[in-house]
C-alpha cells in the first residue's frame, strides 16, 4: 500500500456505492465525473464484451489528460438474464418489467474495471451469479416506490430491501454485484 501513497487515484464515477466501496480499501482518492463518453454499443456486441467496452470508453472519455502520478479508475456493471442485458430502468413500468423478469430466476452480474495512467491501461472483469426468489407484485411495487432503483442496472441494489428479502443465494463476490470488485481492484492497483 505504500506504493499507492505516491500516486493520485481518481474514481471517475458518480455512484455513491462505488465511492463507498473504494473507501473501504483505505486508500486516498478523489471523485471526478466529468466525461464525454456516450454509453452505446452495437447490438451484435457479445454480451461479455459490453461492460469492458463501457468501462474502457468511460476511461478514454475522461475530460482531460492524466499526469504522471495519476491513476484513473472507471467501471461498468451489466446485469444479464438469459440473453437480455438489463440496464438502468427508464421508467417505473420498465423497473416493474425488469424485476418481474428476474423474479424466480438466476442471472449474472458482470462488472468490468479499467485502471489507466498516462502510460498504460488494464481492464479486468468479474462475474457473480444471483438467485432470486419468486417476487410478488406487491413486493416489486413496494421496492420501486420506496427505493426508486432508476440508477441501478437490473433495477435493484443487492444491499437494499429487495436484496434482503429476495436474494436466496449468490455465487461470487457481493461487491461485484454492488458495482465494484474491490478485491480485484486492490490486487491490480498493487501491481499497477
N, C-alpha and C positions, 0 to 999 in steps of 0.2 A: 504493500500500500504506500510505502514511502515514495516509490517512483511516481505515483499519481499526484503527489503534492506539487511536483514541478510542472504539471500540466493543468490547463484550464478546461474543465469539462462543461460542455453546453448540451443541454437537453432541448431538442427542437420539437417540443410537444406541449400543447395546451391542456393535456389530460391531467386532471388532479390526481388520478390514480397512478399514472406513470411517475409523476413527481414524488408522490408518497413512497412508491416502491423504490425509486432510486435513492431517496433519503435514507431508506433502510440499510443501504450499503455503507453508510457513514463516510461518504466522500463529498467533497465540496463541489458544487456545480451551480450553474445559473440556467434559467429557462429563457429561451429566445424563440418565439414562434413565428417570426417574420419569414415568409416563404412564398414563392411564386409557383409552386408545383400544383398542377391540376390533377386530381386523383381520377384518372381514366385509364382504361386498358382495353385491348382488343378482346372481343367476345371469344375468340379462339385461343386465347392465352391459357395454357394449362393451369388448373386451379392452384397447384402447389407453387407456381411462379408468381402469382398475384401479390402476396404480401411482400415478397422480395423486391419486385418491381416498384411497389408503392414506397417501401422503406428507402430504397436507393433514390427514387425520384424525389422524395422529401429531402434527402441529403443534398442532392445536387441542385435542388430548388431553393436552398438556404440563401438568404438575401445578400450575402457578402462572401468574400474570400476568407479562408481561415488563416490565422497566424501560425507561426512555428510551434507555439506551445499549446494550441487548442486541439481538443478532440470533440467532434460533433457526434451526438447520438440521435438517430431517428429510428422510428419503429412503425410497424403497421400490423394490425390484428385482423384476421379473417375467420369468420365462422362458416363452416361448410357442413350442410346437412344433405345427405345424398349427393346429388350433383349440383345443388344450388348454393351459390355464395350468398350469405345473408349479411348485408351491410347494415348501416345505421338506418332505422326506420324513418321514413319521411312524413309519417302521419300516425295518428292513433290507430287507424284502421290497418296500416301496414304493420305496426307493432303487434296488434292482435293476430294478424295473419302469420307473422314470423313465430310468435310464441306457440300458436296452435300447431305449427309445423314441427317445432322442437318437442312438443308435448309427447311423452311416452316413447321417445326415441333417443338414440345415441347420435352425437355429432362430434365433429373435430373443431378444435380451435388452433389456428396456426398463427404464431407471432414471429415476425421477422424483425431483426435489428441490424442497423448499419452503423458502424463506427468509421469515422473518416477524419483524417487530419490533412494537412496540405501536401502530404507525400503519398499516402496510401489509403485504401478503403477495404473494409472487411464486412461482409454481410453473412449472417447466420440466422437460422430459424429453429423453432421448437414447436412440436405438436403435442397437444393434450386431447384426450377423449373425454367427453362429458355425457353422463347418463341422466336423463330427466324422467321423473315420474309422469304419469298422466295428469295434466293440469286441468282443473275445471275452468269454465268460462269466468266464474266469479273470482277465482284466484288471479287469472290473467288481467281482468278488469281492475281489481284492487291494486295489483302491482303497477300497472301503467298509470293509474290515477295518482298513486302516492309517490312513485319513484321516477316517473317520466323518463324512461330509458332511451330517449331520442338521440343521445350522443354515444350510444354503445352498439358496436357490431353485434348482430344477433338479437338485439332488443333486450338484452339483460346484462346485469352485473352479478357475477358469482358471489360477490361479497355483500350483496343486498338481500332483501327479504325473499325474493324468488329463489335465490341460491340456498337459503336456509331451509325452505320448505319443499323445494322441487328437485334439487340435485341429489341423486341417490348414490352417485359414485363418480370418481374421476380417475383417469389413468394419465399420469404425467404431472407436470408442475401446476399448482394452483396459481402461481404468479404469471405463468404463460397465459392462462385463461383471463387473468385480470388485465393483461396487456403488456407485460414486460418480464421476460425470463431473466430475472436478476441473477440467478445462479450462473447463467452463461455470460451475462454482461461482466460480472466480476472476473471470471476466468479470462475472458477475451481482453478486458482492459489491462489486466496484469501483463499479458503477453504483448499488447499493442504498444 
